[in-house]
Amino acid sequence: MFNNINELNKAADFLASLDADWANLVKSVGPCTFEVNLEREPYEALIRSVAYQQLHAKAGDAILKKFIALFSEPAVNNAATIKFPTPQQVIAAEFDDLRACGFSGRKIETLKGIAQGTLSGQVPTRRDAQSMSDEDLINRLITLKGIGQWTVEMLLMFTLARMDVLPADDFAIVEGYKRLKELATAPKRKEIAKIAKAWSPYRTIASWYLWRVPKH
């Protein structure tokens, strides 16, 4: 897991220098513990994101656990060999089996689209993705049915360790900013994107802190 303490401390210090509100937030939340899985392929990251779309974490955890177990193979000692399913396995999986894991029909279509996109090269390998810009990755992956910009932004942040990503459509981020600044209404997408320019080059870390703004 990625956890570059020096870089995270530098980002936190930068945000704390913006104004008193940010300084208080950084102080109250404490050191940033943002973590990234540097070994996960974009294919797996997208599949996992679909499991959590529009659900609470516990529900997503349960669906993902059943999904992975569906493809696990018994070992010689009767212990299950747990590996993340391949694109070929997802494509071949029966609709009813995936439905039993907790996926909706629409999400099942998305899963199979991600798997097919991986085999065709539309979903890049981690190595290829690392050489692509944020914008290019977003434009390429949102053409997959069921994959929106927010999902790709989560991939950029938590899989590819991009430090300057702002998920402007994330409800918790805009609500966090509203509480941080004690605003009457939360900013719209264009407003938060404009405001967040001041947080660059650490908009990812700013997002991490905004997710943690205390509720009054």
Helices and strands as residue ranges (DSSP letters): H 5-16, H 20-29, H 42-52, H 57-70, E 73-74, E 80-81, H 87-92, H 95-101, H 105-120, H 126-130, H 134-141, H 149-158, H 171-180, H 189-195, G 196-199, H 203-210
